[in-house]
């Protein structure tokens, strides 16, 4: 029997980050000494007070079905956090708790995007943005940015990409994969275009707490009341609190949209794991010392990896101000990003992600969410590999 799959599946590219991580893990299981810079995952354990909160919730029997939109206590904690940290006046009703940040964006695309709708996505982009737009029947409009602009879209570029079919602009700062952070002035300038062109914007802020060198995060919805009405925020607990496997994220935005996304979630996953949500409440309500400790470690790792990266001939890497990635440009080496990463994994047992996965074939992404010792060893191997290409 030949099975005919839905056409939408053929339009979607599998996640290259997950594929390479899987290959690296398989090599590790065979006893090969693989050093992985592939996956964007903090290597820390989830802080103890968060784990304890989930354990207590388990003991208290918080194991039953919950409201599809999330535990009221968590929705309230998220709303208060958005008011306090981001200057966004959302109430608990404006928040939907989702199965990770990724799921919040998926729900948004299904609730908002129809066939014929265009969604503007600056490149380099996080791998799943265009694929989610395609799954919702929309058309991703990719706007390439340059090394010279620090891989940031300019207001002029955004304005020029708008057509009568444009519905949504996807904005991600701090950025995965580049680690770049838009300055408050740059955010204000983009907000002006969104309002003037009558667009909606989804702001993916999952890396907002991972900032270096006095970089400042301004949430685009906080610029003025006009942009606030057009803003949807996607975020989660994974990167800030080392909770990647917990799968707790959220979507915040105008009430009709949140209600629509909740309806979709009610027919797909229902509620997020109940006791995991109580861990998330503790993450927001407890002191934030754990965040500072992890940030200090990332800061040290960033310095070390940048020293190595900047010393490699043929690499050109803008200094990232946020997240935990470096995204060097390898155009001078005259090799595609896939060939580069395959060769690096095969000859040096170092895993990195080819830039083509993010819409930038002349770059490679390295995550420094790993220990200093691994960074040093991995970077020495990388240096050896690049010299072997010359």
N, C-alpha and C positions, 0 to 999 in steps of 0.2 A: 504494500500500500504506500503510495506517495502522498505525503502530507503537505497541503498547501498552507503555508504560514501567512499571517497578515502582512500586507505590503509595508506597513509602518516599521516592522522589525528590520527589513532590509535597508531602510534609510538610516538606521542607527548604528554607529560605530561602537564596538565594545570598549569598555574603559581600559585604556592602556596602562594607567597607573596600577590598577588592580591586577592586570595581566602580568606586568613585570614583577610586582611584589610576589605574586604566586610562583613565578619561575624562580625568583631568588630564594623563597622559602623552601621550594622543592630541592634546590641545590644544597641548601643548609642541611636538610634532612638526610641527604646523601653523605654528609660529613664534610662538605666543601666549605672552606672558610670564606663565606660571602660577607662583604660589608655593604649594607644597604643604605642608600640615601634616597630611596624611591618613595616611600609612603609618608604622607603628611600626618604623622602621629607622634605626639609627645611620648618619650620613653619612660616617663614617670608613672608610678602607681597613682591611682585616684587618691586624693588626700583623705586621710583617715576619718575626718569628721563627716565627710560626704558618704563614705562607705558605711559608717556607723548609723547615719540617718536612714539609709536604705535597709540596714539590718533590723533596726527598731521597727520600721514600717512593716517588714516581713513578720516580725514577732507579733505585731498588733493586728495581723490579718489583713493588711492592705494588699490583698492578692486577688480581689474580685474585679469585675468589669467596672470601669469608671466612665465618666462623661467623655464622649468622643473628642471634645475640644480640650480636654485636659483637666487635671485636678484643680478645683477652684483656688486652692491655696497657692499652687504654682503659677497659675495665670495671674493672680494678684501680685505675686513676687516679681514676675517678669515685667508687668506693667509698672510697678514701682521702680524697678531697675532702669527701665527705659526713660522714665521721668527724671530720675536722679542723675544717671550717668550721661544720658544722651539728649536731654532737653526735649523729649518727645511726649506730648501729653496724651498718652493712651490709657484707657481703663482696662480692667481685666477682660471685658467683652471684646476688646480689639485684639485679643491674643488667642492664637491656636497653638497648642502644644503638639509637636509632630515627631515622627520617628527619625530624629536627627535633622540637621540643617538641610541636607539634601532633599529630604521628603517635604520640607516646607516649600522649597522651590518647585518641586514636582506638583504639589497641590495647587500652587499659585498658577502655574502654566495651564493646568487643566481647567481651573476656574475662570481664567481670563482670556486665553488665546484660542482663536478659531482659525479654520482654513482661510488663507488670504491675509491674515494679520502678520505684520513684520515686527521683529524684535531686534533692536540694535544691541550688538555685543562687541565691545572692543576686544581686539586680540593683542597680546596673549590673553586667553580666557581660561577659566576653570573648565576641565574637560566636559562636564555634564550639561553646561548651559545650552549649547546649540542642540544637543540630543533631546533634551526635555522639550524644547520649542518644537522640534520635529514631531515628537510623540504626541504633542497637543494639536498637530496639524498646521502649525504656524511656520513661518519662514525666518530662519536666523539671518540677519544682515550683519556680516562680520566687517568691522572697521579696523584695519591694521594700524598699529601704532609703531613708533620707531624707537630705536636705541637712544637717539638724540633727545627725544621727548621724555626719556625715562619710562618708556612703555605706558604713557598715559594718553588718553584721548583728550583732544583739545575741544573747546566749545565750538570752534569753526567746523571741525570734523563731525561733531555730533549734529550740528545744524544741517550740514550737507548730506548726511545720511538719512535724514527724515524725508519720508514720502507721505502721501495721503493715507497709506496703509499702515504706517508706523503706529504701534500701540504702546510699546514698552521699551524702556532702556534698562539694560542690566549693568549695574554699577557695583564694583567690588574693590573696597579699600579698607584696610590693607589687602593687597592683591595676592591671590594664589593664581599663577605661579611666580610672579616677579618679586613679591615682597615690597613693591612700591606703595607709598602712602600719598594720597592726594592732600595737598595743603588745604587749610580752611578756605583760602582765597580761590583755589582751583575748584573746590566743591561748590562755592557760591556761584562761580561763573557757569558751571555746568547746570546748577539748579535754575539759573536764569533762562537757559535755553529750554529746559524741560517745561517750564511754565509757559514761556513764549510760544513754544510749538505744540502746546496742549498734549503732552505725553504723560504716561505714568512711568515711574522709576521704581525698580526693586533694588534695594541696597543690601548687599550681602556683607554683613559686618562680623562674621564669625571670628576674625582675627583682631578685633578692635583693641583688645587688651595687650597684644604683643607688639609694642612700639619701642623704638630705640632712638638714641641721640636727640632727645627732646621733640621727637615727632609728635604731632597732635592729630587726634582723630575727631573730625567733625561729622556728625551724622547728617546726611543731606536733608532729611526731613525737618531738621532743627533750624534751617536757614531762615525761613519765614513761613507764615500761615499758608501762603499760596502753594508752596512746594509740599508742605506737610500733607495737604489733602491728596496729593498725587503720589505720595511715597508709601511703599510697602517695605517692611524690614524683615530680612531673613537672618536668623542667627542660631546659635546653639551653645551647648556646654562643652563640646568635645575638645576644642583646642585650648581653651583657657584653663579648664579644670582637669585635663587629662582624663576625659570621660568618653573617648571615642567609641568604645563598645557598648556604652549605655544606651545609645540611640535616643537622645533627648534634644530636640531643637524646637524652634518656634517661628511662627509667622505673625507679624503684627501689622495692622493697617486699618483702612476704613471698614466699618461694620459690615456693609453688604458683601464685601469681598471675603471677609473672615467667615461670615455665615455660609457663603458658597463653598469655600474651601473645607469648612467643617462638614458640610453635607457630603462632599466627595470622600473625605476621610471616614465618615460614618459608613460608607459602602465599601471601603477598601481595607483599612486596618483597624477601625474603631480606635479605642484609646491607646496611648503609649503605655508600655509596661508600668503598672501602677506604682510599685515600690521604688522603681528607678526615678519616678517623678519626685518622690520625697527626698532622694539624694540631691536632686537639682534644686529643691527649695533650700536645703542646707547650704548649697554652693553659693547662692545669692544672699542668704540671710546671715551667714557667719562672717567673721573678719576675713579680709582678703589677703592675709599674709602668704598663703600658699601660692597665690598668683605671683606675688613679688619674688618669692623664692625661685619659682620656675623661670620667671622672666630673667632673673639674674643669671641663671645657668644658660639660658638661650643667648643672652647677651655676650657671655664669654665665648660660647661656641661660635657665634657669628663672627667675632673678631678673628678667631683662629681660622675658620674656613675662608674668610675673605683674604687673609694674608696669603694662604695657599693659592686661592683662585686668581688673585691679582698678579701672582708671580709666574703663572703658567703662560708661556708664549702662545699667541694666537687666540687667547681668551680676552673678551671685553665685557666687563660686568659692572653695571651700575650698582651703587651701594643701596641695598634694600633697607628701608626704614621700619619694616614691620614683618609680621608672620615669622616663618622659620625656613625660608627658601632663599637660595641664590640661583640666578637665572642667567648664567654667562652666555654671551653671543659667541658662536664658534664659526661664524661665516668665513673667517680668514683661513680656516683649516681645510676648506674645500671638501667637506664630507657631510652627508645628510645626518640629521639627528638620530634616525633609527640605526643607521650603520654605525655611528659613533657609539651609541649605547649598547648595541649588540656586541661590538668589539670589546668594549670596556668590561662587559659582564663575562664574556668568554675568555679573554686573555688575562684579565686582572681580578676577576670575581668581585667587581664593584657594580652595584645596581644604581642606575639613575634613570630619570624619565626623559624620553626624547621630546623636544619642544614641539614637534608636529602635533602631539596630542593636545597641545594648548593653542594650536593655530600659529606656531612660530617655528618653522623647520630649521632656522639657523641658530637655535638655542637649545640648551639642555637644563633640566631642573634638578638641583640637588637639595634635599631636605637636610637641615642640620639639627633635626629633632632626635639626635642620637648622642652617645657619650663622647667626651673629648678624645679618649684613646682611639675609638673607632674613626673619628673624624681625621685625626693625624695619620693613622695607617691608611685609611681610604684615600686621602688626598695625596699621599706619597705614591700610591699605586696609580692614581689618576695622572699625576705628573709624568710618571714613567710611560704610561699609555700615550699621552699626547706627544711626548718626545719621539715615541716609536712611529708616529704618523708622519713625522717631518721627512 
